Amino acid sequence: MAGKAKRKGQSEYFFDYSLLLIILFLLGFGLVMIFSTSSYEAAQDYGRSTFFLEKQLFASILGLIAMIVVANIPYHFWAKFAGLAYAVAAVLILLIIPFGKEANGAKRWLIVAGISLQPAEVAKLAMILCLAVLVSKMGKGIRKAKGFFMVLMVPVPIVLMVWRITSNMSSAIIIMGIAILMLFVASPDYKKFVVMALLVIAVAAVGIYAIVNLADTSGLDFRGERILAWLDPEAYADGKGFQTLQALYAIGSGGIWGKGLGQSMQKLGFIPEAQNDMIFSIICEELGLFGAISIILMFLMLIWRLMVIANNAPDLFGALLVVGVLGHIAIQVILNIAVVTNTIPNTGISLPFISYGGSSVMFLLVEMGMVLNVAKRIQLKEM
């Protein structure tokens, strides 16, 4: 058994120490890699090599405190705030328009009490909570076409706002992916999902074909240019393909065992802001294929523990909360590694718990707090 039992009346309850240890390992490993990856850039730009480490450590400590608090509050308590969470997420995204902080050509952050907050991260948590409440209340109504498409439309306004207002298509895709996965688990009719998947693939294929065969590519926006750079990064080595090529060089130069922790060459200004979305390439360069596979296995263990908790949750609401968190992490990990290895076009997706980003790590730890509380409500006789 992966947890601690305690008696309450005639029942034994479960605490998932395995999940907690995995979370702490990923968090600690992330801090080590952030320092290793960012120390050169931090020393050059801010005068001290620990600049990014300090900020991430502060966010991680706040997140761990929040996780402990949330883990000790019955998860049903949060159900009454689902509508409010949805509204707050929408308002925060709208506040980006007049008050947003711009970085790298996009407004995605708000400064709250001196802390940088990314509303898209709030939206992910709000969507998990809102859909878990809605689907659990609908019950068998989700099986009807009307109920199914009504739930499917709930995330659409937030997705469109994240995409258009913050120019953050990757987060919009993740939010929609979380919603679809939660619906997939709640709905026994899988034909709808097969049809939706085929439609998405068809639209994507037509779009890529149209972009590739354009006679004049000068009018393409940055997303169109990224697709062309994805198909032929060497042809765009001086522009959109530069970061991808440098990441591939880092992965290839790492070999099986890597160059050693702290010995990366690509982090020395070749990969811009390597501590963010491209940190997996530095892991591959410094720790090699061994390190890359090891961290992937840790994420697989995390997902497995989440699946065990979801399968044994006391009720549908608890199960859907865990499924939403599972979807968030799984989609983000898959997309991040796919971007770094040039399997899909380059877009800004962080690696959960490991990439630099205070908002991301804090809200991920809040989600983990909810999962740990669901796990605490599982009776051992049900495991």
N, C-alpha and C positions, 0 to 999 in steps of 0.2 A: 504494500500500500504506500502511495506516494504522499501520504499526509499524516496528520496527527488526529487522533480520535478523542472525543470527550463525551461524557454521558450527560444527557439532559432528559430526565425521566427515564424512559426505557429505550431511547434512541441514541445512536452514536452518530456524531457528525464529523465532517471531513475538513481538513485544511490542506491545501495543495502546496506543500513545500517545494515540490519539484518545479512547479510553475514559478514560484517566487525566486528560486535559485537561478532559473533560466533568465528571468527578467534582470536580476542583479548582474549576472554574467554579461549579458548583452550591453547593459548600461555601462559597466566597468570597461569592457572591451572598447565600446564606443569612445569613452573618454581618453583611453590610451591612444586610439587611432586618430582622434581629433588633434591631440597634442603632437603626435608624430607627423601628421599631414600638414598642420597649419603653422607649426613653429617658425618656419622660415619666413612665410608671408607675414605672420604677426610681428616678428622682429623687424622686418623691413618697413611695415606700414604703421605700426603702433609702438615700436620701441621696446617691446618685451615679448618673448616667445610664448608666454602662457596666456596671452590676451583671450584667444578663442576658448581655450580650456577653462579659464576662470568663468566666462559667461555661461558655458555649457554646464559646468559643475554647479553653478548657482541655480540654473533652471532645473537640473536633475534633482537637487536637494528639495526645491519647492515641489517638484513633481512627486518625489517619494513621500513627502509629508502629506500631500493631497491623496496619494494612493492609500496610505495607511488610514486616513480619515474616512475615505470612501469605502474602503474594505470593511469598516466597522459600522457602516450605516446600511440597514436592510435595503436591498436593491429596489423593492417595491416603493420605497419612499420617493424615488426619482420619477416614478410614473406620472405623478401629479404635475410635474414641471415640463412634460414633453412639449406641450403647445408653447409654453414660454421659451423653452430652449430654441425651438424653431424660429420664433419671432426675434429673439435676441441675435441669432445667427444672421438673419436677414438684415436687421438694423446695422449690425457691425459691418457687414459687407457694403451696405449703402454709405456708411460713414467713410469708407475708403475714398469716395468721390471728392468730398471737400477736405478731409483731414489725412488722407493716406500718405505714407512715406514712400517715396519712389527710390528704387534701387535697380540697377541694371535695366533701365527702361520700362519697368513695370511698377505699378502701385499695388502692393499686396499686404502692407503692414500698417498697423496703427500703433502709436506710442501711448501706452497707458501707464501712468505713474513711473515713467522712465523705463518701462519694460516694453519691448517690441512684441506685439501680438499679431498673429496672422489669422484673420477671421475664417479662412478656409478650414483651419484645424478645429475651430469651434463648430463649424458647419458639419464636419464629419461626425463628431460626437453627438450633436443635436439630431442628426439624421438617424443614427443608430437608435437613440432613445425614442424618437418620435415614431419610427416605423415599428419598433418592438411593441410599443403601446397599441398602435393602430391595428396591427395584424393580430395581436393576441385578443383584442376586443372584438374583431370581426369574426374570429373563429372560422367556421365552415363557409362563411360568406366570401372568403378569399378565393374559393374554388369557382365561384361564378365569374363570368367575364366582366360584369359591371364592377364587382368588388376588386377584381384583379387589376383592372386598368385604372380604377380610382386610386388604389395604393401606388401604382406605378407612376401616376402623375404627381404625387406628393413631393418627390425630390426635384422635379423638373424646374420650378421657379428658382430654387437655391442653386441648382446646377448651372442654369443660364446666367444667374447673377455672378457666380464665381468665375465663369468663363469670360463673360463680357466685361464686367466691371474690374476684375483683378487681372484679366488676361492670363488666367491660370487654368489652362485646359487640362493639365494633368490632374489637378485636384478635382476638377469637375468630373473627369472620367472615373476617379476613385470613388467619389460620392455616389455616382450613378451605379458603379459596380457593386458597392456595398448594398444598395437598395435592391438590385436584381438578385444578388446572392441570398438576401434575407427572404425575398419572395420565392426564390427557387426552393429553399428549404421548407417554407410554409405551404407551398402549393404542390399537390401531387400530380398535376397535369404538366408534364415536361415538354409536351409538343409546342406550347407557346414559346418556350425558351429556345427550342431548336429553330423555330421560324425567325425569332428575333436575332439569333446569332447569325443565321444565314443572311438576313437583311443587312446587318451591320457589316459583315464580310463583303457582301456585294457592293454596298455603298463605298466602303473603303477602297476596294479594288478599282471601281469606276473613277473615284477621285484621284487615286495614284496614277492610273492610266492617263487621265486627262492632263495632269500636271506634267508627266513625263513627255507627252506628245505635243505639248504647247510649242508653237512655232516661236513665240516670243516669251521668254521667262522673266523679262525685266520687270513685269508688272506684278510678280508674285509677292505675297506678304512673307513674313519671316517663317511661317509654318510651311508654306510651299517650298521655300528654300531649304528648310530642314529635311523635307522628304527627298529632295534631289540630293542633298548631302548624305543622307542615309544610304541611298542607292549607289552612290559613287563618292565616298568621302575624299578620296585623293584628288578629285577634280575640283573640290571646294576646300582644299587644304589651307587656303589663306582666309577663309571665312567660316561658314557654318560647319564645315567638316573638321576644323582644327582641333576642337576639344575631343571629338570622337577618335580621331587618329592618335592623339596623344594618349588617350585612355587605352587604346588597343596596343600601343607601344609599351605602355606600363604593364599590361597584362602579359604580353608576350615575353618581356624581359625578365619577368619574375621566375619563370621556369617552374619546377616542381616544389622547391623548398624556399624560394624567394631570396632576395638580396640581404634580408635581415631587417629587423625593426629599426626604423629611422633612417634607412639607407636608400630610400627612393630618390631617383633623379628627377622624375616627372613632376614632383611636388615643388621643385625649385623654380616655379614661375611658368612651367610649360603647360600644366593644366590649371586654368584659372579657377580660383576658389575650390581647390581639390577637396577640401574638408566638407563640402556640401554634397551635391548629387553624385560626384565622381569618386567618392571615397572608396568604393569597392575596388576600383582599378588600382588604388594605392595599396589596399590590402593584398591584392594579387601580386603586385610588384615586390612588396616587402616580405610577405609571408608565403608567396607562391601558391601553386595549385592546392597544396595541403591546407594552407590557411583559408583559402576561398571555400573549399569543400567543407572544412570544419565549421565555418560560420553559417553556411547553408544548412548543415545538419542541425545546428542550434536553432535555426528558424523552423526547421521541420519538426523538431522536438516541441517547440513552443506551439506550433499549429496543432500537433497531435494532442497536447494537453488541453488545448482549447476545445478540440473535438470531443474529448472524453467528458469534459465538464458540460458541454452543450447537450451531449447524449443523455446525461444523467441529471440534468437540471430539474428542480422540483416542479416547474410549470413552463408553459409555452413562453411567457414573457421573459423569464430568466434564460431560457434556451436561445431565444432570438437576440437578446443582448449579447450573449457570448458569440453567436454566429456573426453578428454585425462587427464585433471586434476582430474576430478571426478573418472576416472578409477584408477589413481595413488593412490588417497587417499582411495577409497573403497577397493581395492585389499589389500593394506598394512594394513588397520585396520582389515579386516577379517582374513588375514593370521597371524597377530600378536596375536590376541585374540585366534585363533585356536591353535597356538603353545603353548601359556601360559597355556591353558586348556588341553593340550595333545590330541587335536583333530587331529592334523597332526604332523609329525616328527619335532623335534626341529631344527630350522634353524634361522639364525640371521636376524630378521625383526623388525625394530623399529616401535613404535606407533607414527603416525604423530603428530607433534606439542608438544608431551608430553615426549617421550623418549629423553635422552641426545644424542646430535649429532649436531654440528654446521652446517656442510654441509647440512644435511637433512632439518633443520629448515629454513636456508637461501633460499634454492632453492624452498621449499614449499611456502614461502612467495612471491618469485618472481612469481611463478605460480598463486598465489592468486591475485597478481597485474594485471596479464593478464586477469584473470576472471573479476575483478572489472572494467577493461577498456571495456571489451565486454559488461558488464552490463550497463555501462554509455552510450553506443551507442544504447540501446533499447529505442524505442519510447513508451511512456506510452499507446498510443492508441492500441499498439500491444500486451500489457500485458494481 
